[in-house]
Amino acid sequence: VLSSFSSIYNVSAYQRFKICFHREICSAPNDLVEVRMEDGNKQTVINTCSYNYLGIKSTEQNVASLVDSASQNGLGCYVNRSKGDLDILKELEKKWAAFLGTEDCIVHFMGYDTNAMFIPCIADENTLLISDQFNHNSLVKACQYSQCKVLRFTHQKLSLLEESLELIKDNKQKKI
C-alpha cells in the first residue's frame, strides 16, 4: 500500500527516471561512452554529462602516464594546502612560476575553482569587471563573491565591448 507522497513518487516517477539516467559508465569520457544497461550488456551512447577537456582521457598514452604518476605520487581530491601538499604539486608550481617569470604561483585543480575562488582575491566592491553576458557560472559566482561591479556586454558584439571600454577608460576603478 502506498501511503505517502514519497512512496508514490518513488514508484511512479523516480524509478522511471532512474532507468533512463542512472547508468554505470564503462569507458573513458569522450563524445561517445559505453554504459551498462539493465540487462548487464554494454551499449555505446552519446555522452552528454562528463568533462573531458582537450580529450586528455581518451588516449592510452595519457591514461598510462596518469596511472604511473598516481602510483608514484598518490592521489588526492583535496584543494592544495588544505590537507598538505604533494611534492609533485610544489614542483609544478615552481616550474610554472619560472616559466611565467614570477616569484611564485598557485595551481588549482579545476577551472570552476580557479575562477570562483581566485577572482575574489583580486576584486572587491571597488572593482569594475567587464563580462560577456554569457560567461560561465564560475565567473558569475566570482563576481558575486567579490561584490564587484559588473559591466556586461552583449555576447559576440565586440563593437559594444569597444564602446563600453571607451566609456570607462577615464574611470579610476580597478578594471578586470
VOBA-1610 file (N, C-alpha, C; in pm, whole numbers, padded with zeros to 5 digits, always signed):
BEGIN
Val+00085-00118+00000Val+00000+00000+00000Val+00089+00124+00000Leu+00062+00214-00091Leu+00137+00339-00098Leu+00067+00441-00009Ser+00136+00479+00099Ser+00069+00564+00197Ser+00123+00706+00203Ser+00228+00734+00132Ser+00281+00870+00141Ser+00320+00920+00002Phe+00334+01050-00007Phe+00374+01110-00134Phe+00508+01055-00179Ser+00604+01041-00086Ser+00737+00994-00126Ser+00730+00852-00182Ser+00643+00768-00128Ser+00627+00632-00181Ser+00570+00635-00321Ile+00468+00717-00340Ile+00406+00728-00473Ile+00506+00784-00572Tyr+00578+00888-00532Tyr+00679+00949-00620Tyr+00786+00848-00657Asn+00833+00773-00557Asn+00939+00675-00581Asn+00898+00573-00685Val+00777+00522-00675Val+00731+00420-00768Val+00697+00478-00905Ser+00626+00589-00907Ser+00574+00638-01035Ser+00670+00727-01112Ala+00753+00802-01045Ala+00840+00896-01117Ala+00988+00861-01107Tyr+01038+00849-00986Tyr+01182+00832-00969Tyr+01234+00705-01034Gln+01164+00594-01021Gln+01211+00469-01079Gln+01221+00477-01231Arg+01127+00548-01293Arg+01133+00567-01439Arg+01252+00656-01476Phe+01273+00760-01399Phe+01387+00850-01421Phe+01518+00772-01404Lys+01524+00692-01300Lys+01644+00613-01271Lys+01678+00520-01387Ile+01578+00457-01446Ile+01601+00366-01558Ile+01668+00440-01673Cys+01628+00565-01694Cys+01684+00644-01806Cys+01825+00696-01779Phe+01852+00738-01656Phe+01973+00817-01633Phe+02077+00756-01539His+02043+00664-01456His+02141+00607-01364His+02208+00488-01431Arg+02318+00517-01497Arg+02390+00413-01571Arg+02537+00418-01535Glu+02596+00302-01518Glu+02740+00292-01495Glu+02812+00321-01627Ile+02906+00416-01623Ile+02987+00445-01741Ile+03105+00350-01739Cys+03125+00276-01847Cys+03226+00170-01853Cys+03344+00205-01942Ser+03357+00329-01983Ser+03468+00369-02070Ser+03514+00509-02030Ala+03624+00550-02090Ala+03673+00686-02065Ala+03572+00786-02121Pro+03555+00902-02054Pro+03462+01001-02106Pro+03513+01057-02238Asn+03428+01056-02336Asn+03460+01109-02468Asn+03327+01146-02533Asp+03326+01173-02662Asp+03200+01205-02730Asp+03098+01093-02713Leu+03147+00971-02722Leu+03065+00852-02702Leu+03120+00776-02582Val+03031+00715-02505Val+03074+00633-02391Val+02997+00502-02393Glu+03056+00402-02329Glu+02985+00276-02310Glu+02918+00281-02173Val+02791+00245-02168Val+02719+00238-02040Val+02664+00097-02022Arg+02651+00058-01896Arg+02596-00075-01866Arg+02444-00061-01859Met+02376-00143-01936Met+02231-00141-01941Met+02175-00230-01829Glu+02044-00225-01810Glu+01980-00303-01704Glu+02007-00452-01715Asp+02021-00502-01838Asp+02045-00645-01858Asp+02192-00684-01841Gly+02278-00584-01809Gly+02420-00612-01788Gly+02507-00590-01910Asn+02446-00583-02027Asn+02522-00558-02150Asn+02563-00412-02159Lys+02669-00388-02236Lys+02716-00251-02257Lys+02661-00198-02388Gln+02632-00068-02388Gln+02582-00003-02508Gln+02656+00130-02526Thr+02691+00163-02649Thr+02756+00291-02679Thr+02649+00397-02698Val+02665+00508-02624Val+02568+00619-02630Val+02642+00752-02640Ile+02571+00857-02675Ile+02629+00991-02679Ile+02648+01040-02536Asn+02765+01092-02506Asn+02797+01142-02372Asn+02749+01287-02361Thr+02657+01311-02271Thr+02606+01447-02252Thr+02634+01500-02111Cys+02722+01433-02037Cys+02732+01471-01896Cys+02871+01480-01838Ser+02976+01446-01907Ser+03106+01437-01843Ser+03209+01528-01908Tyr+03299+01580-01826Tyr+03407+01665-01875Tyr+03522+01582-01930Asn+03577+01626-02037Asn+03699+01567-02091Asn+03765+01674-02177Tyr+03804+01783-02112Tyr+03865+01893-02186Tyr+03987+01843-02262Leu+03997+01880-02385Leu+04110+01851-02473Leu+04127+01703-02503Gly+04032+01619-02464Gly+04041+01477-02495Gly+04151+01404-02419Ile+04194+01458-02305Ile+04310+01402-02235Ile+04286+01260-02183Lys+04162+01223-02159Lys+04134+01091-02102Lys+04111+00984-02208Ser+04127+01020-02334Ser+04088+00925-02437Ser+04204+00859-02510Thr+04327+00880-02465Thr+04438+00810-02530Thr+04507+00719-02431Glu+04551+00605-02478Glu+04617+00507-02392Glu+04743+00566-02328Gln+04817+00647-02404Gln+04941+00707-02352Gln+04910+00797-02232Asn+04807+00880-02243Asn+04771+00967-02132Asn+04725+00887-02011Val+04644+00787-02034Val+04594+00705-01924Val+04710+00635-01854Ala+04803+00577-01930Ala+04919+00509-01871Ala+05004+00607-01791Ser+05023+00727-01842Ser+05101+00829-01773Ser+05033+00869-01642Leu+04901+00884-01644Leu+04827+00920-01523Leu+04834+00809-01418Val+04822+00684-01461Val+04831+00570-01369Val+04970+00565-01307Asp+05074+00584-01387Asp+05212+00584-01338Asp+05233+00695-01235Ser+05186+00814-01266Ser+05201+00927-01173Ser+05127+00901-01042Ala+05006+00847-01051Ala+04929+00817-00930Ala+04999+00711-00847Ser+05060+00612-00911Ser+05133+00508-00839Ser+05253+00565-00764Gln+05322+00660-00826Gln+05441+00719-00764Gln+05408+00826-00660Asn+05304+00905-00686Asn+05278+01023-00603Asn+05154+01015-00517Gly+05071+00916-00540Gly+04946+00908-00467Gly+04838+00993-00532Leu+04719+00982-00478Leu+04606+01058-00530Leu+04547+01142-00418Gly+04487+01251-00455Gly+04416+01334-00359Gly+04306+01410-00429Cys+04197+01430-00360Cys+04088+01508-00419Cys+04062+01631-00334Tyr+04165+01683-00273Tyr+04153+01799-00186Tyr+04213+01921-00253Val+04173+02036-00204Val+04231+02161-00253Val+04371+02171-00196Asn+04466+02211-00280Asn+04604+02216-00232Asn+04615+02302-00107Arg+04703+02263-00020Arg+04735+02329+00105Arg+04631+02312+00216Ser+04513+02264+00185Ser+04415+02245+00292Ser+04446+02119+00373Lys+04507+02020+00311Lys+04542+01896+00379Lys+04688+01860+00356Gly+04770+01959+00323Gly+04910+01934+00293Gly+04935+01943+00144Asp+05058+01927+00106Asp+05096+01938-00034Asp+05160+01810-00083Leu+05144+01784-00209Leu+05219+01678-00275Leu+05346+01741-00331Asp+05457+01670-00321Asp+05583+01722-00375Asp+05572+01755-00524Ile+05500+01671-00597Ile+05486+01694-00741Ile+05410+01825-00768Leu+05317+01861-00680Leu+05243+01986-00695Leu+05336+02106-00672Lys+05419+02096-00568Lys+05516+02204-00543Lys+05610+02220-00662Glu+05654+02108-00718Glu+05743+02112-00834Glu+05674+02177-00954Leu+05548+02142-00977Leu+05471+02201-01086Leu+05457+02352-01068Glu+05427+02396-00947Glu+05412+02539-00921Glu+05543+02614-00941Lys+05654+02554-00900Lys+05785+02617-00923Lys+05815+02631-01072Lys+05784+02526-01148Lys+05808+02531-01293Lys+05722+02638-01360Trp+05596+02647-01319Trp+05508+02750-01377Trp+05557+02890-01340Ala+05598+02908-01215Ala+05648+03039-01172Ala+05771+03078-01254Ala+05861+02983-01276Ala+05981+03011-01356Ala+05941+03045-01500Phe+05849+02969-01555Phe+05803+02994-01692Phe+05740+03132-01705Leu+05661+03170-01604Leu+05592+03300-01607Leu+05681+03415-01563Gly+05798+03383-01507Gly+05888+03486-01459Gly+05836+03555-01333Thr+05767+03479-01249Thr+05712+03534-01125Thr+05776+03465-01005Glu+05756+03527-00890Glu+05813+03473-00766Glu+05751+03338-00730Asp+05621+03326-00753Asp+05551+03204-00715Asp+05421+03195-00795Cys+05354+03084-00785Cys+05221+03071-00846Cys+05144+02964-00770Ile+05014+02962-00793Ile+04927+02863-00731Ile+04857+02786-00843Val+04857+02655-00833Val+04787+02571-00929Val+04658+02525-00865His+04547+02547-00934His+04417+02499-00889His+04383+02373-00968Phe+04302+02289-00910Phe+04272+02160-00972Phe+04160+02164-01074Met+04080+02269-01075Met+03973+02274-01173Met+03939+02418-01207Gly+03890+02439-01327Gly+03861+02573-01374Gly+03756+02645-01292Tyr+03651+02575-01250Tyr+03546+02639-01171Tyr+03606+02698-01044Asp+03685+02619-00976Asp+03750+02663-00853Asp+03841+02782-00879Thr+03917+02776-00985Thr+04008+02885-01018Thr+03932+03015-01035Asn+03828+03013-01115Asn+03751+03135-01139Asn+03679+03182-01014Ala+03602+03093-00953Ala+03516+03133-00842Ala+03594+03174-00718Met+03712+03118-00697Met+03787+03148-00576Met+03902+03247-00596Phe+03956+03256-00716Phe+04070+03346-00736Phe+04026+03490-00762Ile+03926+03510-00845Ile+03884+03646-00878Ile+03849+03727-00753Pro+03779+03670-00653Pro+03754+03749-00532Pro+03881+03789-00456Cys+03993+03724-00485Cys+04120+03763-00422Cys+04176+03891-00484Ile+04139+03920-00607Ile+04193+04039-00674Ile+04086+04144-00701Ala+03959+04112-00674Ala+03850+04206-00700Ala+03771+04228-00571Asp+03717+04348-00556Asp+03631+04379-00442Asp+03522+04475-00487Glu+03451+04534-00392Glu+03340+04623-00428Glu+03384+04747-00505Asn+03513+04776-00505Asn+03566+04892-00578Asn+03620+04854-00716Thr+03596+04732-00758Thr+03646+04683-00887Thr+03533+04679-00989Leu+03566+04714-01111Leu+03472+04702-01222Leu+03517+04585-01309Leu+03432+04485-01322Leu+03464+04368-01402Leu+03381+04372-01530Ile+03447+04365-01643Ile+03380+04368-01773Ile+03358+04224-01817Ser+03233+04189-01844Ser+03198+04048-01860Ser+03105+04025-01978Asp+03130+03918-02051Asp+03038+03872-02155Asp+02908+03830-02087Gln+02797+03860-02149Gln+02668+03828-02087Gln+02647+03678-02067Phe+02717+03595-02142Phe+02701+03451-02130Phe+02819+03384-02062Asn+02888+03455-01975Asn+03002+03395-01907Asn+02961+03272-01829His+03058+03184-01808His+03038+03061-01733His+02993+03094-01591Asn+02916+03003-01533Asn+02864+03023-01398Asn+02975+03049-01296Ser+03092+02991-01315Ser+03203+03014-01221Ser+03243+03161-01218Leu+03237+03229-01332Leu+03269+03372-01336Leu+03157+03455-01277Val+03034+03414-01299Val+02920+03484-01237Val+02932+03475-01085Lys+02961+03355-01034Lys+02978+03337-00890Lys+03095+03419-00837Ala+03204+03424-00911Ala+03320+03502-00869Ala+03282+03648-00852Cys+03204+03700-00944Cys+03158+03840-00933Cys+03072+03859-00809Gln+02985+03763-00782Gln+02901+03772-00663Gln+02985+03765-00536Tyr+03079+03672-00530Tyr+03163+03656-00411Tyr+03247+03781-00385Ser+03297+03842-00490Ser+03385+03959-00473Ser+03307+04087-00451Gln+03179+04086-00482Gln+03092+04204-00472Gln+03136+04317-00564Cys+03205+04282-00671Cys+03250+04384-00766Cys+03132+04433-00850Lys+03152+04546-00912Lys+03052+04598-01005Lys+03079+04532-01141Val+02973+04494-01210Val+02987+04420-01335Val+02927+04500-01450Leu+03005+04515-01554Leu+02957+04576-01678Leu+02950+04464-01781Arg+02828+04426-01818Arg+02810+04316-01913Arg+02795+04371-02054Phe+02854+04303-02148Phe+02836+04339-02288Phe+02771+04223-02361Thr+02702+04253-02469Thr+02629+04153-02546Thr+02727+04056-02612His+02696+03930-02597His+02780+03822-02650His+02808+03842-02799Gln+02935+03830-02836Gln+02983+03839-02974Gln+02958+03975-03039Lys+02938+04078-02959Lys+02922+04214-03012Lys+03043+04296-02968Leu+03154+04274-03037Leu+03279+04341-02999Leu+03268+04492-03010Ser+03183+04542-03099Ser+03166+04687-03110Ser+03108+04743-02980Leu+03016+04669-02916Leu+02961+04713-02787Leu+03065+04705-02677Leu+03149+04604-02682Leu+03259+04594-02586Leu+03352+04714-02602Glu+03387+04746-02725Glu+03474+04861-02751Glu+03411+04990-02700Glu+03280+05008-02723Glu+03210+05127-02673Glu+03216+05133-02521Ser+03193+05019-02456Ser+03196+05013-02310Ser+03334+05049-02257Leu+03437+04994-02320Leu+03575+05024-02277Leu+03607+05172-02296Glu+03558+05230-02403Glu+03580+05373-02428Glu+03512+05457-02320Leu+03390+05419-02281Leu+03315+05494-02180Leu+03383+05491-02043Ile+03451+05383-02011Ile+03508+05369-01877Ile+03658+05397-01871Lys+03718+05435-01981Lys+03864+05447-01983Lys+03918+05547-01881Asp+03842+05652-01849Asp+03889+05751-01752Asp+03844+05718-01610Asn+03767+05614-01594Asn+03721+05572-01463Asn+03841+05524-01382Lys+03851+05566-01258Lys+03969+05533-01175Lys+03958+05397-01106Gln+03843+05331-01120Gln+03827+05200-01057Gln+03924+05099-01118Lys+03963+05002-01035Lys+04039+04889-01088Lys+03948+04815-01185Lys+04002+04775-01298Lys+03921+04708-01401Lys+03977+04570-01431Ile+03885+04477-01450Ile+03922+04340-01487Ile+03840+04303-01609
//
